Amino acid sequence: MACSVLLRNLQRVKRVLPHGRSTRLFPAVGGLWCYQSQKYQQPDCEDPRQWYLVDDTCKGKKQSPINIVTKNVIYDKSLKPLNFEGYDVKGSSKWIIENNGHTVKVTLSTTPKIGGGGLERKYKAVEFHFHWGVQGVQQYLPGSEHSIDGEKQAMELHIVHIREDVSDVTEAKKTADGLAVLAFFIKVEEENVNYATLIKELQNIEYKGQRAEMQPVPLSSLLPPEEDLEQYYRYVGSLTTPDCHEGVIWTVFEKPIELSISQISQFSSVHFDGKNSTPMVENFRPVQFLNERKVYWSSASSTPPPPAMGWMLVLMLTYILSSFSQ
């Protein structure tokens, strides 16, 4: 135990190079990062509070996720409904579902695209993954990364998109607007048959590094109906895992996906590592400071109600007119 503590401290030691630059004694990028729920079994891994030791960007000023405070959001008339291209196409090639040691990730074989909705270009979907909580004694403890007015949901789905003119995520990170992520809350409701194929595959990726092929489904079938996707929040943030790359365009939808408690609980049947390792639970990053950023609200919703004073004037005028008619 003493040796492991010593090694951990050595990894944080910095030395001064000849040109006055400072760096860690050992390479930090690719270091062992983890979620708080893994610390008991892996005490030497860096939990979310220490991710900046893995990559300095994780202590940046534009980090995700955030808590969205609805009274502070800014109404933006340019945020029209998104255009979903190819989201309703099933495709013929199989998807790859994997346990990467941090989440359940699905790599797409087709390239559905999004555009409009205030985006200045089109983005193609490359993968999606999930974040979730843990089954409590009497209820499922929430595990979404974003929250609205402090309220979290059971899970959160992220669909990762890159600019349509780049080849992969690595290349997308080289541009300021290279990445766009759609975030969907998942709440406990009735069983969702559209998730049956995906959830059935969880038994084949129980341990870290395991991958399996799965039959593709229309990506739209995993989401709420398109007419329910007109209300969303928009802000600029980061990836929610190291390297915490900033410059991600986030679209957080208000309408949640619905899964049964049984379906949600099955995500915790996979493990963070190999056999006898910690079940994969509470794989979410805590909310980050908003700092100077603004959160915008889509104009696709109904017209905001008039202020309370406006309603009072309407009521007073109605009363006066009715008194004249008597």
Residue, then its C-alpha position, 0 to 999 in steps of 0.5 A: m500500500a505504501c508503495s502505491v501511495l509513493l508512486r501516486n505522489l511521484q506521478r504528481v511531482k513536477r520538474v523544471l526543464p532547461h527552458g523554464r517549462s514545467t511538466r509532470l515526471f510521468p506522462a499524464v494524458g491517458g492516465l488512470w481516471c475513474y468515477q467516484s464509485q470506483k474509488y473503493q476498489q481502485p483507490d489510486c485512480e483519479d476521481p472527477r475532482q482530480w481529473y485535472l491531474v490527468d488533463d489540465t483542460c478538465k479544470g477549464k472555464k467551459q466544462s460540462p455537465i451543468n445545472i440549467v437554471t431555467k429562470n436564467v436561460i435566454y430566449d433565442k429566436s434562432l433556435k428553431p427545431l433541429n433537422f434530423e437526416g437519416y435518423d429514421v433509417k435502420g441501415s444494413s450494417k451492424w452496430i458495435i456495442e462495447n464496454n469501454g470501462h467507463t460506459v456502454k458505447v455504441t458505434l454507428s455504422t451509418t452517419p445520420k446528420i443534424g442541422g438547423g437549430g442554430l447550428e452553423r453547419k451539419y454534423k454527423a453522428v458517430e456514436f452514442h453512450f449512456h450515464w446512469g445511477v444506481q438502484g437504491v433500497q426503495q428507488y433508483l438513485p438518479g445518474s444523469e449528468h445534466s440537471i434542470d433546476g437541480e433535478k436529475q433523472a435516472m439516466e442520460l443519453h449522449i449522441v456524439h456528432i462531428r462536423e460532416d467535413v472531418s473524419d473522426v473525433t480526433e480531427a474534430k477536436k482541432t476545430a472550435d466547432g468540431l463537436a456537437v452532442l445531443a443530450f437526452f434525459i431518461k426517466v423511469e416510466e413504462e417499458n420501452v420496447n425500442y430498447a429491447t435489442l440494445i439491452k439484450e446485448l448488455q449480457n455480452i459486454e459484461y466486462k471491460g473490453q468486451r464488444a459485440e455486434m448488434q442489429p441496428v435500429p432507426l436512431s429515431s426509435l430510441l428518442p422521443p417523437e420528433e415533434d417533442l424535440e422542439q424544446y431544448y437548451r443550448y450552451v457551449g461546454s466540454l466532453t464530460t470525460p478526460d480529456c474534457h475537450e472544450g468547444v462542444i456545442w451541447t443541445v439538452f432536450e427537455k422531453p425525456i426518454e422513458l424506460s422501465i426500472s427493470q430496463i434501467s437497472q440492467f445497465s448496472s449488470v456490466h462492470f468497470d473492469g473484469k470479473n469480480s470488479t465493481p459493477m458499473v454504477e454512478n458513471f456520471r461527472p458532477v455538475q461544473f461551474l457555468n462561469e461566464r457562459k450563457v444558456y439559451w432556450s429554443s424558440a420552438s416552444s410556445t410564446p413565453p407567457p406575459p409577465a405577471m404585471g401584464w396579467m394584472l392589467v388584463l384582469m383590471l381592464t376586464y373588471i372595469l369593462s364588466s362594471f360598465s356593462q352592469 
